[in-house]
Amino acid sequence: MCRKASDLRPGKREDTHGLDGRQRPGLLQAHPEPSTAESELIAQLDLPLNLDQNRNHAFHQHLSALRAFARARARELPSAC
């Protein structure tokens, strides 16, 4: 379920749905400095798809090369516009 940021309230309990479609309770937490919180979380977790703040991950170089190849290939394709 998609929500607008204006719909989110600190500490409000929300029902979320997992990939299997089952409903799970969740708790939304507002943070005064979300970019700081994001950096702290990324530093603590193993997130190989986050290239921006994860340059030391073993998968970084491989994924960067794959994304560069995909961008180059997309540029070769005819435009839909």
For each residue, the residues with C-beta under 8 A, 3 or more apart:
1: 16 17
2:
3: 7 8 14
4: 7 8
5: 8
6:
7: 3 4
8: 3 4 5 12 28 30
9: 12 28 30
10: 28 29 30
11: 27 28 29 30
12: 8 9 27 28
13: 25 26 27
14: 3 25 26 27 28
15: 23 24 25 26
16: 1 23 24 25 26
17: 1 21 22 23 24
18: 21 22 24
19:
20:
21: 17 18
22: 17 18
23: 15 16 17
24: 15 16 17 18
25: 13 14 15 16
26: 13 14 15 16
27: 11 12 13 14
28: 8 9 10 11 12 14
29: 10 11
30: 8 9 10 11
31: 34 36 37
32:
33: 36 37
34: 31 37 38
35: 38 39
36: 31 33 39 40
37: 31 33 34 40 41
38: 34 35 41 42 53
39: 35 36 42 43 53
40: 36 37 43 44
41: 37 38 44 45
42: 38 39 45 47 50 53 54
43: 39 40 53
44: 40 41
45: 41 42
46: 57
47: 42 50 54 57
48: 54 57 58 59 60 63
49: 63
50: 42 47 53 54
51: 54 55 60 63 64 67
52:
53: 38 39 42 43 50
54: 42 47 48 50 51 57 60
55: 51 60
56: 60
57: 46 47 48 54 60
58: 48
59: 48 62 63
60: 48 51 54 55 56 57 63 64
61: 64 65
62: 59 65 66
63: 48 49 51 59 60 66 67
64: 51 60 61 67 68
65: 61 62 68 69
66: 62 63 69 70
67: 51 63 64 70 71
68: 64 65 71 72
69: 65 66 72 73
70: 66 67 73 74
71: 67 68 74 75
72: 68 69 75 76
73: 69 70 76 77
74: 70 71 77
75: 71 72
76: 72 73
77: 73 74
78:
79:
80:
81:
